[in-house]
Amino acid sequence: MINQFLWVIFPYVCLAVFVVGHIYRYRTDQFNWTAKSSEFIEKKKLKLGSLMFHLGILPVIGGHVVGLAIPQSWMEAAGVNDHMYHIGAVYIGSAFGLLTLGGMILLTSRRFTIRHVRRLSSASDMIVNVLLLFIVFMGMYSTLVTNAVQREFNYRESISIWFRDLFILRPDAALMVNVPLSFKIHILAGFGIFALWPFTRLVHVWSVPLNYVGRRYILYRKHRNYES
């Protein structure tokens, strides 16, 4: 029952909350659909941490999509053998993962250690920062430590199959029984952030300012007071 809950019920609950929560948030709370920037309080750490995080997270997400969504047999048919995949997943993926982790450490320490930034932050901001940092850390731990200790484990033969089966509504919890604990924690925390997503500042990632390209310039004029 525990395995059924963790690897069948919990993922679907998180995904349902993710979808329904976004619809509800968009229809009822568009004015707070924002990242609530604190750049005017502190800029140096924010700029560096945000740059590191965003440069790292996009390739990391791309690597997750390739590793989880594309079957191993398809990769082999395309000429990508285990050695080539290992180089991309471990070495290149780890480089971008470390960049993401460094950015999250900077952003999280900034939010907790700078008094004015901390006072401006909501409870959800704190939770999101800590949870994202934890997810990235567990991902790096799984990649660098667990894979080195348990070399016989191949997530493409268990996690990837389970993940793809989620989207055809026939997940097999048995595939996750022998998965190393660090991978399990990383996955469960990842689904947890999806459930929290609609109720936090993370919603801003869907707001692409395309209208900025064609809008008119904003003119700023200095206001002067003239004595009569």
Secondary structure per residue as TSV (DSSP state, phi and psi in degrees):
chain	resnum	aa	ss	phi	psi
A	1	M	-	360.0	-37.6
A	2	I	H	-64.4	-45.1
A	3	N	H	-63.3	-39.5
A	4	Q	H	-62.5	-40.5
A	5	F	I	-67.4	-47.8
A	6	L	I	-67.8	-38.4
A	7	W	I	-111.6	2.2
A	8	V	I	-128.2	-58.5
A	9	I	I	-72.1	-50.9
A	10	F	H	-58.5	-47.3
A	11	P	H	-59.2	-41.3
A	12	Y	H	-68.9	-36.4
A	13	V	H	-62.4	-45.6
A	14	C	H	-62.4	-43.2
A	15	L	H	-67.1	-37.1
A	16	A	H	-65.5	-43.7
A	17	V	H	-62.8	-38.7
A	18	F	H	-59.2	-47.7
A	19	V	H	-73.1	-53.6
A	20	V	H	-65.4	-38.8
A	21	G	H	-63.1	-39.4
A	22	H	H	-66.2	-41.2
A	23	I	H	-61.8	-46.3
A	24	Y	H	-63.8	-44.9
A	25	R	H	-62.6	-42.2
A	26	Y	H	-66.7	-36.5
A	27	R	H	-80.8	-21.4
A	28	T	H	-117.9	-15.3
A	29	D	-	-144.0	46.6
A	30	Q	G	-66.8	-28.0
A	31	F	G	-69.3	-22.6
A	32	N	G	-102.1	15.4
A	33	W	-	-80.0	78.1
A	34	T	S	-153.4	160.9
A	35	A	-	-88.1	-7.1
A	36	K	-	49.3	65.7
A	37	S	-	-62.9	140.8
A	38	S	-	-114.8	27.7
A	39	E	T	-61.8	-31.8
A	40	F	T	-70.5	-15.7
A	41	I	T	-88.3	-47.7
A	42	E	-	-148.0	127.8
A	43	K	-	-112.3	-34.5
A	44	K	H	-64.1	-54.7
A	45	K	H	-66.3	-37.8
A	46	L	H	-62.4	-44.7
A	47	K	H	-64.5	-47.4
A	48	L	H	-69.3	-46.6
A	49	G	H	-63.7	-42.2
A	50	S	H	-66.4	-40.1
A	51	L	H	-63.7	-45.8
A	52	M	H	-62.3	-44.6
A	53	F	H	-63.7	-47.6
A	54	H	H	-72.3	-33.5
A	55	L	H	-68.6	-31.3
A	56	G	H	-85.5	-38.0
A	57	I	H	-70.9	-32.2
A	58	L	H	-64.7	-48.8
A	59	P	H	-64.4	-33.2
A	60	V	H	-63.3	-44.9
A	61	I	H	-62.7	-42.6
A	62	G	H	-60.4	-39.6
A	63	G	H	-65.4	-38.0
A	64	H	H	-64.8	-40.3
A	65	V	H	-63.0	-45.1
A	66	V	H	-64.7	-45.9
A	67	G	H	-70.9	-31.7
A	68	L	H	-97.5	-38.2
A	69	A	H	-90.0	-25.2
A	70	I	S	-99.9	119.3
A	71	P	-	-59.6	149.3
A	72	Q	H	-58.9	-38.2
A	73	S	H	-63.7	-34.2
A	74	W	H	-67.0	-41.3
A	75	M	H	-63.2	-41.9
A	76	E	H	-66.0	-38.0
A	77	A	H	-65.4	-28.1
A	78	A	T	-84.4	0.1
A	79	G	T	94.5	8.0
A	80	V	-	-95.4	102.3
A	81	N	-	-82.9	179.1
A	82	D	H	-61.1	-39.0
A	83	H	H	-65.1	-45.7
A	84	M	H	-63.8	-42.2
A	85	Y	H	-64.8	-39.8
A	86	H	H	-61.8	-41.9
A	87	I	I	-61.1	-45.9
A	88	G	I	-67.7	-44.1
A	89	A	I	-73.1	-42.6
A	90	V	I	-88.2	-52.9
A	91	Y	I	-78.4	-55.4
A	92	I	I	-68.5	-43.7
A	93	G	H	-61.0	-39.4
A	94	S	H	-66.3	-36.6
A	95	A	H	-62.1	-47.6
A	96	F	H	-71.0	-31.8
A	97	G	H	-65.0	-41.7
A	98	L	H	-66.1	-36.8
A	99	L	H	-62.8	-43.1
A	100	T	H	-64.0	-43.7
A	101	L	H	-62.8	-43.2
A	102	G	H	-60.6	-41.8
A	103	G	H	-63.5	-41.5
A	104	M	H	-67.7	-35.7
A	105	I	H	-63.4	-44.1
A	106	L	H	-62.7	-47.1
A	107	L	H	-66.8	-39.1
A	108	T	H	-71.6	-43.6
A	109	S	H	-63.3	-37.4
A	110	R	H	-61.0	-44.5
A	111	R	H	-67.8	-31.5
A	112	F	H	-94.0	-26.1
A	113	T	H	-100.2	-22.9
A	114	I	S	-92.0	115.8
A	115	R	H	-58.2	-45.0
A	116	H	H	-70.5	-34.7
A	117	V	H	-67.0	-41.1
A	118	R	H	-63.5	-40.2
A	119	R	H	-68.4	-30.9
A	120	L	H	-77.2	-20.3
A	121	S	-	-80.9	144.6
A	122	S	-	-90.0	171.7
A	123	A	H	-61.2	-38.5
A	124	S	H	-65.8	-34.0
A	125	D	H	-62.2	-43.9
A	126	M	H	-63.5	-46.1
A	127	I	H	-62.5	-44.3
A	128	V	H	-61.6	-45.3
A	129	N	H	-60.4	-47.7
A	130	V	H	-65.5	-43.3
A	131	L	H	-66.5	-42.2
A	132	L	H	-62.7	-42.4
A	133	L	H	-61.0	-42.1
A	134	F	H	-65.2	-42.5
A	135	I	H	-62.4	-46.5
A	136	V	H	-65.2	-41.6
A	137	F	H	-61.8	-45.4
A	138	M	H	-66.0	-33.8
A	139	G	H	-64.1	-43.2
A	140	M	H	-68.4	-38.6
A	141	Y	H	-62.4	-43.1
A	142	S	I	-62.9	-40.9
A	143	T	I	-71.6	-46.1
A	144	L	I	-89.3	-34.3
A	145	V	I	-100.3	-56.7
A	146	T	I	-61.3	-44.0
A	147	N	H	-63.9	-31.4
A	148	A	H	-75.2	-34.9
A	149	V	H	-80.9	-42.8
A	150	Q	-	-110.4	73.8
A	151	R	T	-65.7	-22.4
A	152	E	T	-77.1	-14.3
A	153	F	-	-78.5	131.5
A	154	N	-	-127.5	105.6
A	155	Y	G	-66.0	-18.3
A	156	R	G	-73.0	-13.4
A	157	E	G	-98.1	-2.5
A	158	S	T	-136.3	-69.8
A	159	I	H	-60.9	-46.4
A	160	S	H	-61.9	-42.6
A	161	I	H	-65.8	-44.5
A	162	W	H	-59.1	-43.7
A	163	F	H	-63.5	-45.7
A	164	R	H	-65.5	-35.4
A	165	D	H	-67.2	-23.1
A	166	L	H	-58.7	-36.8
A	167	F	T	-87.0	-4.5
A	168	I	T	-113.4	15.0
A	169	L	T	62.0	37.0
A	170	R	-	-145.5	53.8
A	171	P	-	-68.3	140.6
A	172	D	-	-109.4	106.3
A	173	A	G	-62.8	-24.8
A	174	A	G	-62.6	-26.5
A	175	L	G	-65.0	-23.0
A	176	M	G	-97.1	-4.0
A	177	V	T	-61.1	-45.2
A	178	N	T	-96.7	11.8
A	179	V	S	-72.5	136.4
A	180	P	-	-55.1	147.7
A	181	L	H	-57.6	-40.5
A	182	S	H	-61.2	-38.7
A	183	F	H	-66.2	-40.8
A	184	K	H	-61.6	-45.6
A	185	I	H	-62.9	-43.0
A	186	H	H	-59.0	-43.8
A	187	I	H	-68.0	-47.6
A	188	L	H	-63.8	-40.4
A	189	A	H	-65.5	-35.7
A	190	G	H	-62.9	-44.0
A	191	F	H	-66.8	-33.3
A	192	G	H	-61.0	-40.4
A	193	I	H	-68.0	-30.1
A	194	F	H	-65.4	-37.3
A	195	A	H	-69.7	-33.1
A	196	L	H	-81.6	-22.6
A	197	W	G	-47.4	-51.5
A	198	P	G	-65.2	-15.9
A	199	F	G	-107.0	13.5
A	200	T	S	-130.2	-177.7
A	201	R	G	-70.0	-7.3
A	202	L	G	-63.0	-18.6
A	203	V	G	-61.0	-18.6
A	204	H	G	-66.0	-17.1
A	205	V	G	-66.7	-19.4
A	206	W	G	-87.6	-6.2
A	207	S	-	-95.8	90.3
A	208	V	-	-92.4	117.4
A	209	P	-	-76.9	64.1
A	210	L	G	-66.2	-28.7
A	211	N	G	-70.2	-13.0
A	212	Y	G	-65.1	-28.4
A	213	V	T	-64.8	-40.7
A	214	G	T	-105.2	2.7
A	215	R	S	-78.1	161.5
A	216	R	-	-73.1	156.8
A	217	Y	-	-66.7	146.0
A	218	I	-	-93.6	124.4
A	219	L	-	-96.4	131.0
A	220	Y	-	-111.1	127.5
A	221	R	-	-121.7	139.4
A	222	K	-	-74.7	133.2
A	223	H	-	-90.5	128.3
A	224	R	-	-118.8	137.7
A	225	N	-	-96.1	123.6
A	226	Y	-	-107.5	131.7
A	227	E	-	-82.1	136.3
A	228	S	-	-82.0	360.0
